[in-house]
Amino acid sequence: MNCEFMIASTPLPPCMPLPKAMLRLPVSNTAKVMYARLLDEILTRGTEDSNGILFIRFPVMEIAAALSRSPQTCKRSLNELEQAGMIMRVRQGIGEVSHIYILLPREDAAHE
């Protein structure tokens, strides 16, 4: 990988968003990186439901490939994020990919 030093005028390469409040959540680092990837995915390929709320369909095998992690690790991280209240998965039926809703931490949560 070619790298260079940053100067004031250096443009950033494409980045994924990660709310600062995520850094204090008691979830694994894999779950934090996954959250950033899911947030990036919803910003680029999100679909609106009947209420206008964005969700994504992101199969576990695709998440595993995107993060270079095992499917089991990704399932564990999805469970961590869901238990922490940062995502909500809505199952669609047998053999169907769940809808994943990304929840954003409120500003006041960052100060807790």
C-alpha positions as CSV (number, residue, x, y, z in Angstrom):
1,M,0.0,0.0,0.0
2,N,1.4,3.4,-0.9
3,C,1.1,6.0,1.8
4,E,1.9,9.6,2.1
5,F,2.1,12.2,4.9
6,M,-0.8,14.6,5.3
7,I,-0.6,18.3,4.9
8,A,-3.3,20.9,5.5
9,S,-4.5,20.7,1.9
10,T,-4.4,16.9,1.5
11,P,-7.8,15.6,0.5
12,L,-9.0,12.6,2.5
13,P,-9.5,9.3,0.6
14,P,-13.0,7.8,0.7
15,C,-13.9,7.2,4.4
16,M,-16.7,5.5,6.3
17,P,-18.5,7.4,9.0
18,L,-18.3,6.4,12.7
19,P,-20.2,8.4,15.3
20,K,-17.9,9.3,18.2
21,A,-20.4,7.9,20.7
22,M,-19.7,4.4,19.2
23,L,-16.2,4.6,20.7
24,R,-17.6,4.3,24.2
25,L,-20.0,1.6,23.6
26,P,-19.2,-1.7,25.3
27,V,-19.1,-3.7,22.0
28,S,-16.2,-5.3,20.3
29,N,-14.0,-3.5,17.8
30,T,-15.3,-5.7,15.1
31,A,-18.8,-4.6,15.9
32,K,-17.7,-0.9,15.7
33,V,-16.1,-1.4,12.3
34,M,-19.2,-3.3,11.2
35,Y,-21.4,-0.4,12.3
36,A,-19.3,2.0,10.2
37,R,-19.6,-0.3,7.2
38,L,-23.4,-0.7,7.7
39,L,-23.8,3.0,8.0
40,D,-21.7,3.5,4.8
41,E,-23.9,0.9,3.1
42,I,-27.2,2.5,4.1
43,L,-25.9,5.9,2.9
44,T,-25.0,4.5,-0.6
45,R,-27.6,1.7,-1.1
46,G,-30.3,2.3,1.5
47,T,-34.0,1.6,0.6
48,E,-36.9,3.4,2.1
49,D,-39.6,1.4,3.8
50,S,-43.3,2.5,3.7
51,N,-42.6,5.0,6.5
52,G,-39.7,6.6,4.7
53,I,-37.1,5.0,7.0
54,L,-33.9,3.7,5.4
55,F,-32.9,0.0,5.7
56,I,-30.5,-2.3,3.9
57,R,-30.4,-5.9,2.9
58,F,-26.9,-7.1,3.6
59,P,-26.5,-10.9,3.8
60,V,-24.1,-12.2,6.5
61,M,-21.8,-13.8,3.8
62,E,-21.4,-10.4,2.1
63,I,-20.7,-8.7,5.4
64,A,-18.1,-11.3,6.2
65,A,-16.4,-10.8,2.8
66,A,-16.6,-7.0,3.2
67,L,-14.9,-7.1,6.6
68,S,-12.6,-10.1,6.0
69,R,-14.2,-11.9,9.0
70,S,-15.9,-15.2,9.4
71,P,-19.6,-15.4,9.1
72,Q,-19.8,-16.6,12.7
73,T,-17.8,-13.5,13.9
74,C,-20.2,-11.3,11.8
75,K,-23.3,-12.9,13.3
76,R,-21.8,-12.3,16.8
77,S,-21.1,-8.7,16.0
78,L,-24.6,-8.1,14.5
79,N,-26.0,-9.5,17.8
80,E,-23.8,-7.2,19.8
81,L,-25.0,-4.2,17.8
82,E,-28.6,-5.2,18.1
83,Q,-28.3,-5.7,21.9
84,A,-26.6,-2.3,22.2
85,G,-29.6,-0.7,20.4
86,M,-27.5,0.4,17.4
87,I,-29.3,-1.7,14.7
88,M,-32.6,-3.3,14.4
89,R,-33.1,-6.4,12.2
90,V,-36.5,-7.3,10.9
91,R,-36.7,-10.9,9.7
92,Q,-38.4,-11.4,6.3
93,G,-39.1,-15.1,6.4
94,I,-37.3,-18.3,5.8
95,G,-34.5,-18.0,3.3
96,E,-35.0,-14.2,3.0
97,V,-32.4,-11.6,4.0
98,S,-33.4,-9.5,7.0
99,H,-33.9,-5.8,6.7
100,I,-31.3,-4.0,8.8
101,Y,-32.2,-0.6,10.2
102,I,-29.3,1.5,11.4
103,L,-30.0,3.6,14.5
104,L,-28.0,6.7,15.2
105,P,-26.8,7.7,18.7
106,R,-28.4,10.9,19.9
107,E,-26.1,13.9,20.4
108,D,-26.7,13.9,24.2
109,A,-25.7,10.2,24.4
110,A,-22.1,11.3,23.4
111,H,-21.8,13.2,26.7
112,E,-22.9,10.3,28.9
